[in-house]
Structure formats: structure tokens, C-alpha cells
């Protein structure tokens, strides 16, 4: 017998500021659903989740939740003003006998229930809201960016909790690894329409490309039909005016249909200019020591960063990743040890706290008043990598329209604020890019683009992130900070670090001494295992090359589809040039990867 849905939205329409967000939306969540809710920043993901939670009343339509079904929503900015401590807030809907649940959840999420609300940071408040939801255990959980402000260990704990729960949930997240591991269905918001696929996020990108390809084909057919009908209207209507007015009206309908189609939002035109080349040695740290009271941040830490390195810093919240980053860039002095910078460094910094954004300013004023972007005597232009550009034109490169340009920065979503900060740091040439939690709130498409840009950037990157997938895609070196002053350097990204750490773990455990025993007859010598002829690094490289080759094949195919557009060169010459260069680079990289794979295969079999 089929169970009743936990939540049903029917014919939902909602308009903000004259712009329809949804129109005629239908959506159902069933018991046991594990759903990824995806879409571009500003597409309405959080708004839809608030409609699902009953916090926003639509202009039209109905929301049905069966009697006795509890729908829980993790608030992004919870109101804690009525509570003394974070624990009081998290346990506010529980009976006295159930409050132990908050303590259990708090341990996994690493937040202090006894912490005062008055002094709690935004991250602590977010973790308290997540703890409240998990402790209440409703039949349906609505989770909006639950991994923001969580470190990798806490993300792993939350992932395990959600994997084991029987509770249905709908999940918004920028963390692709988190979405891949947890979801079985995908809701995609695109231009006010919500589509559902009965597969998890892992299949989303392929599905999205299929939908867009079908959409492009349908639009192409409609354009051809309009062209043919318009030609008939010019050449054949005069002789058969009365009989064919119906066909003329049909042509008008076709044109109206074409005009009503909402064009897909493009990707941000993000670009990094590496500026003048730095020296080969970018940063050299020797014997760094740093303590805050009894707490050791680093102890005897050495590091050499060379031009072109991508160094990721990982570890629990509060372990000192940002402090170490600031020591390496010269913003914070170590207690002892030295940091030497190479020649000709030009640094750009992405601040995780978004502290450089004045939320009361408009986007326009925030750009033209930036000292690095100001154009003398002009209030409508900004300096972009040495060239003046109209402020609205530059904001449009980052997907902001003219109306948003005159709105306060405080009205932007988290993802839009991150995009604005990227616009500011990408306006100036740099050869050392410092990114402290850049992935928070960014949508999948912008993350993909940022990853590609960093891959092509000629400068050096220092990165703090809890996004395992992003670290894997970007980092060439990972520095794991584990507390008590321990900071260990590993080659590669997050997965490489985990592998190397697991391999090293048995060696760290010394065998306990045993009492002397009577000698026994020595066993017959075993035949030595046949060696593959590959070093550890070469074995790892051989394992990862097929995935790299497949990725390059996909990118080459996508670039080929883009360049197949005959109007691209005249319509967007810069994009055409960039795509042509990227295609040549990918083809060259593919040839090199295939050659390397063949060489390693032969060596392994030798």
C-alpha cells in the first residue's frame, strides 16, 4: 500500500519585486526521499525551501502536509535572542527527557551547548540550528547549506548521520562529495521551473547537459519554422490574404512563443591575470613556532612554496589554518622562525569572513570605492586588470544585472556575495592568490569555472577549504593541521593525503616486546613477490590517469560543441578566443596523458 507524501506543493506561484520566482510549480516529497536541491545562485533554492517549510506564503497554490508529520527546517540565520545559551536554543522544542540528544549531536558537530548566545559567532549559531534540527528528528528535514562553517571531520560525522537516518531530507549544498554520497534523487531549479530526476547528484551534470541539448534542438527547430513562415508571409500572403490570415496569426503565435522563452543564464566571465611573473621561490618558512597561550598552532614548521604550486590547508576548525596562512603571507608574525618571500610578489586575498564587503553599500559604490579599482575622476568606471571598464559592464561579467548593481550588498545571497568578492580580487593582476574558504555558497557551475581558472592560472595559490572535492581538483600539495602544533605536508589533494596517511599509520605503531622463546625451525623461504617496477608515486599516477583522460575527453567534447556555434565568433569574440585556446590546451594535455599512461603500463608489466 502506497504511503502518503510527506509534503506536497501544488500550482505554486511566487513573485518578488515584479519578477516571478515560480509559476505553476508542483512538487512532492515521499517518505525515505534523499533529495539534492540544485540550481544557480539566485535561482530560488532557499526561497523554495522556505515555501516547503511553510515560512513563505506563495501568491497562489497550496502546501499540504499530513496531520502528525513534522517538517524541520535548518535556519541560516536563526533568532536566538530569547535564549541564554546555544544549548537552550537547540533543546527548546524537546521534552526534558529528550535533551540528551543535543549533547550527542553537539559532540559530532563540535559546538558548545554552554556557549553564550551573546558572544556566539555566526558559525556557532549555524551549528546550533543544525543541532536543533537533528535532535528534534522530524519526519522531513530541510537542510540549507548544512556544511557551511563545519570542518571536514564534522562534515564526515554529519554525512554518516544522514546516511544512516531513515528520515527523509531535502539538501542544498555546494559540497559535491557530500551530495554524491547522500542523495538518491535530484530537484533542479532552472529559470523558475523545477525538474526531478530519480537519481542522485552524481548523475546531475550529465542530465543537465541532456536537458539543455534537447532544449537547444527544440529552439533551433522553432527558429527554422519561424524563418520559413516569415518567408511565406512576405512572398505568398498578398495573393491569398483572406484565406491565410490564420497562418499569419500562427506565425505571430510562434514569434510570441520564441520571445517568451527564458534564455539560460551564462557562466560568469571570470578571469585571472597572473600579472608579472614572480620569482621561482615564492615563500620559504623555516622553524615556525606560534602559540596562543598554552595552545600550539605550529611547532618547528618548514615549508617551501614554488611558483605555480597549489597548496591546500586542511584540519579541524580552530586548529589555526588561517593563522598559519597569515604567517606565510606576512600578515601575522610568528613567535619564532622566519618567513622569506620571493621577488616581485603581487598578492590578492579572498577573505572567508567577507570582511572587506560593506553590506550597507550598493554593489556599484562598493566597486568604485575600492582603492584597487578606483578610476581617478570617474564614478561610473572601475579599473580591471589595468583597463577602465564601466562598473555595470564588469558586474554583468559576474552575472549581476543593472538593478542589482544599485541594490545594497547586504541584500545579496551568500553565493552572490562570494561572487562579488571574486569580482573584486580578479580585477587586479596578481601572482599569489590567497583563498580562505572560497567555495562556501557558490553554485556548481561557478565552482567548476573557478576550478578551471585556477588550473590555468600562472601564479601560485594558497587555499583553505573543507570542500574535499574542490581540494582534490585543485591542490598539488596538502598541509594537514591536526592540533598540538602538528602540520604535515603531503603530496596531492585530499584523497592523496588520506591514502598516504593510511599507508603511514601502521608504521607509526611499534610492536610490543615479547618474551624470548625457544628457537623454532625456520620456515622454508618464500619466493619473493614479483615487483611491478613502479614507484609508489608512479602507481598512484597510473591509477589516476584513466580518470584524467576521461575528464579531458569530456572537456574537449564540450568545447567542441561550444565552438560549433557559427555565430560565437561575431557574438562573443573573447569567449571564442578563450575556448579555442582551451581546446588546444586540452587536446595537448590529452595526448600527453595517453602517452604517459602507455609508458607506465609498459613499465608495470615489465
Secondary structure in CASP SS format (residue, H / E / C, confidence):
PFRMAT SS
TARGET T0000
AUTHOR 0000-0000-0000
METHOD secondary structure of the structure
MODEL  1
X C 1.00
X C 1.00
X C 1.00
X C 1.00
X C 1.00
X C 1.00
X E 1.00
X E 1.00
X E 1.00
X E 1.00
X E 1.00
X E 1.00
X E 1.00
X E 1.00
X E 1.00
X E 1.00
X C 1.00
X C 1.00
X E 1.00
X E 1.00
X E 1.00
X E 1.00
X E 1.00
X E 1.00
X E 1.00
X E 1.00
X E 1.00
X E 1.00
X E 1.00
X C 1.00
X C 1.00
X C 1.00
X C 1.00
X E 1.00
X E 1.00
X E 1.00
X E 1.00
X E 1.00
X E 1.00
X C 1.00
X C 1.00
X C 1.00
X C 1.00
X C 1.00
X H 1.00
X H 1.00
X H 1.00
X H 1.00
X H 1.00
X H 1.00
X H 1.00
X H 1.00
X H 1.00
X C 1.00
X C 1.00
X C 1.00
X C 1.00
X C 1.00
X C 1.00
X E 1.00
X E 1.00
X E 1.00
X E 1.00
X E 1.00
X C 1.00
X C 1.00
X C 1.00
X C 1.00
X C 1.00
X C 1.00
X E 1.00
X E 1.00
X E 1.00
X C 1.00
X C 1.00
X C 1.00
X C 1.00
X C 1.00
X C 1.00
X C 1.00
X C 1.00
X C 1.00
X C 1.00
X C 1.00
X E 1.00
X H 1.00
X H 1.00
X H 1.00
X H 1.00
X H 1.00
X C 1.00
X C 1.00
X C 1.00
X C 1.00
X C 1.00
X H 1.00
X H 1.00
X H 1.00
X C 1.00
X H 1.00
X H 1.00
X H 1.00
X H 1.00
X H 1.00
X H 1.00
X H 1.00
X H 1.00
X H 1.00
X H 1.00
X C 1.00
X C 1.00
X C 1.00
X C 1.00
X C 1.00
X C 1.00
X E 1.00
X H 1.00
X H 1.00
X H 1.00
X C 1.00
X C 1.00
X H 1.00
X H 1.00
X H 1.00
X H 1.00
X H 1.00
X H 1.00
X H 1.00
X H 1.00
X H 1.00
X H 1.00
X H 1.00
X H 1.00
X H 1.00
X H 1.00
X H 1.00
X C 1.00
X C 1.00
X C 1.00
X E 1.00
X E 1.00
X E 1.00
X E 1.00
X E 1.00
X C 1.00
X C 1.00
X C 1.00
X C 1.00
X C 1.00
X C 1.00
X C 1.00
X H 1.00
X H 1.00
X H 1.00
X H 1.00
X H 1.00
X H 1.00
X H 1.00
X H 1.00
X H 1.00
X H 1.00
X H 1.00
X H 1.00
X H 1.00
X C 1.00
X C 1.00
X C 1.00
X E 1.00
X E 1.00
X E 1.00
X E 1.00
X E 1.00
X C 1.00
X C 1.00
X C 1.00
X H 1.00
X H 1.00
X H 1.00
X H 1.00
X H 1.00
X H 1.00
X H 1.00
X C 1.00
X C 1.00
X E 1.00
X E 1.00
X E 1.00
X E 1.00
X E 1.00
X E 1.00
X C 1.00
X C 1.00
X E 1.00
X E 1.00
X E 1.00
X E 1.00
X E 1.00
X C 1.00
X C 1.00
X C 1.00
X H 1.00
X H 1.00
X H 1.00
X H 1.00
X H 1.00
X H 1.00
X H 1.00
X H 1.00
X H 1.00
X H 1.00
X H 1.00
X H 1.00
X H 1.00
X H 1.00
X H 1.00
X H 1.00
X H 1.00
X H 1.00
X H 1.00
X H 1.00
X H 1.00
X H 1.00
X H 1.00
X H 1.00
X H 1.00
X H 1.00
X H 1.00
X H 1.00
X H 1.00
X H 1.00
X H 1.00
X H 1.00
X H 1.00
X H 1.00
X H 1.00
X H 1.00
X C 1.00
X H 1.00
X H 1.00
X H 1.00
X C 1.00
X C 1.00
X C 1.00
X C 1.00
X H 1.00
X H 1.00
X H 1.00
X H 1.00
X H 1.00
X H 1.00
X H 1.00
X H 1.00
X H 1.00
X H 1.00
X H 1.00
X H 1.00
X H 1.00
X H 1.00
X H 1.00
X H 1.00
X C 1.00
X C 1.00
X C 1.00
X C 1.00
X C 1.00
X C 1.00
X C 1.00
X C 1.00
X C 1.00
X C 1.00
X C 1.00
X C 1.00
X C 1.00
X C 1.00
X C 1.00
X C 1.00
X C 1.00
X C 1.00
X C 1.00
X C 1.00
X E 1.00
X E 1.00
X E 1.00
X E 1.00
X E 1.00
X E 1.00
X E 1.00
X E 1.00
X E 1.00
X E 1.00
X E 1.00
X E 1.00
X C 1.00
X C 1.00
X E 1.00
X E 1.00
X E 1.00
X E 1.00
X E 1.00
X E 1.00
X E 1.00
X E 1.00
X E 1.00
X E 1.00
X E 1.00
X E 1.00
X C 1.00
X C 1.00
X C 1.00
X E 1.00
X E 1.00
X E 1.00
X E 1.00
X E 1.00
X E 1.00
X C 1.00
X C 1.00
X C 1.00
X C 1.00
X C 1.00
X H 1.00
X H 1.00
X H 1.00
X H 1.00
X H 1.00
X H 1.00
X H 1.00
X H 1.00
X H 1.00
X C 1.00
X C 1.00
X C 1.00
X C 1.00
X C 1.00
X C 1.00
X E 1.00
X E 1.00
X E 1.00
X E 1.00
X E 1.00
X E 1.00
X C 1.00
X C 1.00
X C 1.00
X C 1.00
X C 1.00
X E 1.00
X E 1.00
X E 1.00
X E 1.00
X C 1.00
X C 1.00
X C 1.00
X C 1.00
X C 1.00
X C 1.00
X C 1.00
X C 1.00
X C 1.00
X C 1.00
X C 1.00
X E 1.00
X H 1.00
X H 1.00
X H 1.00
X H 1.00
X H 1.00
X H 1.00
X C 1.00
X C 1.00
X C 1.00
X C 1.00
X C 1.00
X E 1.00
X C 1.00
X C 1.00
X C 1.00
X C 1.00
X C 1.00
X C 1.00
X E 1.00
X E 1.00
X E 1.00
X E 1.00
X C 1.00
X C 1.00
X E 1.00
X E 1.00
X E 1.00
X E 1.00
X H 1.00
X H 1.00
X H 1.00
X H 1.00
X H 1.00
X H 1.00
X H 1.00
X C 1.00
X C 1.00
X C 1.00
X C 1.00
X H 1.00
X H 1.00
X H 1.00
X H 1.00
X C 1.00
X C 1.00
X E 1.00
X H 1.00
X H 1.00
X H 1.00
X C 1.00
X C 1.00
X H 1.00
X H 1.00
X H 1.00
X H 1.00
X H 1.00
X H 1.00
X H 1.00
X H 1.00
X H 1.00
X H 1.00
X H 1.00
X H 1.00
X C 1.00
X C 1.00
X C 1.00
X C 1.00
X C 1.00
X C 1.00
X E 1.00
X E 1.00
X E 1.00
X E 1.00
X E 1.00
X C 1.00
X C 1.00
X C 1.00
X C 1.00
X C 1.00
X C 1.00
X C 1.00
X H 1.00
X H 1.00
X H 1.00
X H 1.00
X H 1.00
X H 1.00
X H 1.00
X H 1.00
X H 1.00
X H 1.00
X H 1.00
X H 1.00
X H 1.00
X C 1.00
X C 1.00
X C 1.00
X E 1.00
X E 1.00
X E 1.00
X E 1.00
X E 1.00
X C 1.00
X C 1.00
X C 1.00
X H 1.00
X H 1.00
X H 1.00
X H 1.00
X H 1.00
X H 1.00
X H 1.00
X C 1.00
X C 1.00
X E 1.00
X E 1.00
X E 1.00
X E 1.00
X E 1.00
X E 1.00
X E 1.00
X C 1.00
X C 1.00
X E 1.00
X E 1.00
X E 1.00
X E 1.00
X E 1.00
X E 1.00
X C 1.00
X C 1.00
X H 1.00
X H 1.00
X H 1.00
X H 1.00
X H 1.00
X H 1.00
X H 1.00
X H 1.00
X H 1.00
X H 1.00
X H 1.00
X H 1.00
X H 1.00
X H 1.00
X H 1.00
X C 1.00
X C 1.00
X C 1.00
X C 1.00
X C 1.00
X C 1.00
X C 1.00
X C 1.00
X C 1.00
X C 1.00
X C 1.00
X C 1.00
X C 1.00
X C 1.00
X C 1.00
X C 1.00
X C 1.00
X C 1.00
X C 1.00
X C 1.00
X C 1.00
X C 1.00
X C 1.00
X C 1.00
X C 1.00
X C 1.00
X C 1.00
X H 1.00
X H 1.00
X H 1.00
X H 1.00
X H 1.00
X H 1.00
X H 1.00
X H 1.00
X H 1.00
X H 1.00
X H 1.00
X H 1.00
X H 1.00
X H 1.00
X H 1.00
X H 1.00
X H 1.00
X H 1.00
X H 1.00
X H 1.00
X H 1.00
X H 1.00
X H 1.00
X H 1.00
X H 1.00
X H 1.00
X H 1.00
X H 1.00
X C 1.00
X C 1.00
X C 1.00
X C 1.00
X H 1.00
X H 1.00
X H 1.00
X H 1.00
X C 1.00
X H 1.00
X H 1.00
X H 1.00
X H 1.00
X H 1.00
X H 1.00
X H 1.00
X H 1.00
X H 1.00
X H 1.00
X H 1.00
X H 1.00
X H 1.00
X H 1.00
X H 1.00
X H 1.00
X H 1.00
X H 1.00
X H 1.00
X H 1.00
X H 1.00
X H 1.00
X H 1.00
X H 1.00
X H 1.00
X H 1.00
X H 1.00
X H 1.00
X H 1.00
X H 1.00
X H 1.00
X H 1.00
X H 1.00
X C 1.00
END
